Amino acid sequence: MHPARRLLPFALLPLLALAGCASTQVDAQWSDPQRPPDLLRGARVMVACEAPDLTLKKLCQDQLASELVARNATPVPAPEFAPGQGDAPLLAAAGKLGVRALWVNRVSVAGAGATPSFSIGLGAFGLGGGSVRGGVGVSAPIAGGQTTYGFALEGRVSDVRSGKPAWSARASTPPSQDINQQMRELSRKLFEAADQAALF
């Protein structure tokens, strides 16, 4: 076997390790110690999503509703609202419907990356020419390839009766081509945080 072929998997290990070290995680969480206990347990919860485009908004809404149903809560779709108005119009609408809580998720871009295209050659490790070269000539161009995005999901829950914020958290995910999977993982992480905060 040619030496370059024999050593290629080992040359790729550092790049694969860097790609696999990042994962979806909860960045921060806050909970009001004075909020009602088990605020969302068996409750009717008005749900809304803020997102850069319609597709992300629908994915966010579907995941939010699915996670609530899985915890025996009843999601109630929020009326359409204009971004930048705050939660006051939604809280007013939720109060008229006898909803116990309001859950709003906001989707935003957390970071971007490029999917590298690998080429094989011979040479020593170094930086230059817009690419990272390593080992037996493994070259991963920094410029070029497909741009991917990582997203953040911020969730906030308000007690409709008092109109006060009860809980909030933020999760983020590294850049990936599979946006649907990112939305699933982000939603799952937020609800795991909500479970730990005893919202249900």
Disulfide bonds with the S-S distance in Angstrom:
Cys49-Cys60 2.06
